[in-house]
Amino acid sequence: MSRLCSSGLQLSWVNLYRNLLLAYQSIGVVYGDLSTSPLYVYTSTFTGRLEKQIDEQAIFGAFSLIFWTFTLIPLIKYVFIVLSADDNGEGGTFALYSLLCRHAKFSLLPNQQAADEELSAYKYGPSASVGASSPFKRFLEKHKRLRTALLVVVLFGTCMVIGDGILTPAISVLSSVSGLQVTEAKITKGGLQALACAILVGLFALQHFGTHRVAFMFAPIVIIWLASIFCIGLYNIVHWNPKIVLALSPHYMIKFFSQTGEDGWISLGGVLLGITGTEAMFADLGHFTASSIRLAFALVIYPCLVVQYMGQAAFLSKNPSSIRQSFYDSIPGPVYWPVFVIATLAAIVGSQAVITATFSIIKQCHAIGCFPRVKVVHTSKHIYGQIYIPEINWILMVLTLAVTLGFQDTTLIGNAYGIACMTVMLVTTFLMALVITFVWQKKLLLAATFLLFFGFIEGVYLSAALMKVPQGGWVPLALSVIFMLVMYIWHYGTRKKYNFDLHNKVSLKWLLGLGPSLGIVRVPGIGLIYSELATGVPAIFSHFVTNLPAFHKVLVFVCVKSVPVPYVSPEERFLIGRVCPRPYRMYRCIVRYGYKDIQRDDGDFENSLIQSIAEFIQMEAVEPQFSSSESPSLDGRMAVISTRSVQSSLSIVITEQDSINADDSIQSSRSITLRSLQSAYDDDHPNMRRRQVRFQLPPIPGMDPTVREELMDLIQAKEAGVAYIMGHSYVKARRNSSFLKKVAIDIGYSFLRKNCRGPSVALNIPHISLIEVGMIYYV
């Protein structure tokens, strides 16, 4: 008993140490944006007509508003409620949407299958069957327009996050360097702009190195920053006006609104800037734990920021004329320059985290078919999920510089920033209400209470922020419209193309009628036919054999698709099945990725595929339920063989080689020309050299002769070579289509397809082995 107690105590100490370490790391990554808000909150609050009403009571009321907003939304809503709604440890808008899609039929991904529900990550959380009888749930599942509206809401919130990625660097860096105007009169506004732009260009230029390169600096910078503002706030409280402590009472909020009226309501657009960056607590959950983020906020972030806002208010209550530079004016002279330097560094750290989050969320949009293919670079071998997207990085940089140079004022940028942040929070509140009722299976009344309470607070703030649309608030709205248009056109075109493939599948009866030879010449080798279809034979196959009546001896229809889970483990990535009876040598491979998975080019896809098919062939012979080959749908499932037990019944021997001809004991049927081309390609692309292996089937007593024959055909086909067949598609609207559809497909979708990454590049297909089949899709 004593041993159990001591081991349990030791385990709890280990967990506490781990959470404290993660809490320390999270301060630099998660809270960089939130912790720099004191630079501009009071300046943005007391603008316009309210600037003429600044007195001690107004300052006390503004602080009371900031305090209670900071308590209700970041502390109560996010720390105590939202952080519990994780998806396999992942957070953010897409995590909530993914949970909803798995517990109710809300998903609009076209090629989902029942087999996806067997994924271990899919079953995360309460069982979906418990709340299946909910009338509200059935109502939402029945109407496709409501499901589409839900996706639009998620994408709109996503667009606002992208807006954050543009506005956060602009307002943070510009606010931090504006401190130079306080002491150095020689620095003009133009010089300040040039300095801010130089810092921003440097920030975006360093993105390709990845966050992990400088991550060790982030936490110390933000911690020093937080300690500095805490001490400054404490000094200002004691030195200027200790009575500011009384403003913790909500009574001062009521007095504030009774004194300022409509101007006070409009000022909420500035107050809400005190909670910008709160969404990062939930969005960055995947890199940490909920406990560590809660610890960091409760023990460090919350007290430091509350004391800083209180100290700034104490200073302003005695120095109302300093409202334009409230933060820098409140800094005691001797520590001014050290605080200025650390403020600039903290602003850069906060901007870095938001930019990285923008990359991540665009990758997630692509996973659900709502964003064109872009180059995704995995920047860290050790920290999974840190990515860099070059095209998006430079677009963000150009837009950020345009905002900085266009507005030249933190107040105007703050108006835009407030709308973007509050919209994201409102979307999170709406999705959380659905999660409470459908995922957590609580009563509808509880979900409605959550939605009404927090939705009302955020709605009031958003209404105040929208009043400032003419003064800069139009920027996130305009950016969201542009990004939403891109997402909608891409999603619309992709779905139309998929439906065309679905309705033009090759008839299985036609294939069966052709016999095992398919009425054509079957040449040595393996043909991997890529398609978005998870069932059936795509039209590209018949289009190919019609124009060139020869095909490989082994055919594999490959479908790479996304499933509504954050990650799919390698053991569950492949689904292997058979198309047509055994003599046809036709298989199906479905490769599944989660919305946060990175498709790495490890050069081992072919070998893993062959191993998986070989194991499927054996499994099919042993387990009768896998042999229903008359069905065109998926018949079996298999894990990657290299991740399973070494005592596989197949025991395929893999021998690594430096070149194709290293082992002369097995004669390859590749032509001399093809081998010379492959050798030349490998010489020109040393980084793309793929692992050369040999497969060998050892003598196994009692193996079914038909199984042995099929396995030997598979190994010989692999030795002969692997070809990748893809459709080079041209999507056009039908002649009788509406004008809007023609514009969307013929202009919008066509432009995006021509300017995004090609599917072969996105799927890491070797160019030397690629065969493209031209097809026109009239949708």
Secondary structure, DSSP 8 states (H G I E B T S, - for coil): -HHHHHHHHHHHHHHHHHHHHHHHHHHHHTSHHHHTGGGTHHHHHS-GGGGGG-SHHHHHHHHHHHHHHHIIIIIIIIIIIGGG--BTTB-SHHHHHHHHHHHSS----TT--GGGGGSTGGG-SS-TTTTTT-HHHHHHHH-HHHHHHHHHHHHHHHHHHHHHHHHHHHHHHHHHHTTHHHH-TT--HHHHHHHHHHHHHHHHHTGGG-GGGTHHHHHHHHHHHHHHHHHHHHHHHHHH-GGGGGGGSTHHHHHHHHHHTHHHHHTHHHHGGGGTTTHHHHHTGGGS-HHHHHHHIIIIIHHHHHHHHHHHHHHHHH-GGGGGGHHHHTS-GGGHHHHHHHHHHHHHHHHHHHHHHHHHHHHHHHHTT-S-----EE--SSSTT-EE-HHHHHHHHHHHHHHHHHH--HHHHHHHHHHHHHHHHHHHHHHHHHHHHHTS---HHHHHHHHHHHHHHHHHHHHHHHTTIIIIIHHHHHHHHHHHHHHHHHHHHHHHHHHHHHHT-B-HHHHHHHTTTTTSEEEEEEEEEE-S-SSSB-HHHHHHHHHS-EEEEEEEEEEEEE-SSS---GGGSEEEEE-S-GGG-EEEEEEEE-TT------S-HHHHHHHHHHHHHHHHHH-GGG--TT-SS-------GGGS-S--SS--EEEEESSGGG-TTS-----HHHHHHHHHHHHH-GGG---EEEEE----TT--HHHHHHHHHHHHHHHH-EEEEEEEEEEE--TTS-HHHHIIIIIIIHHHHHHS--HHHHTT--GGGEEEEEEEEE-
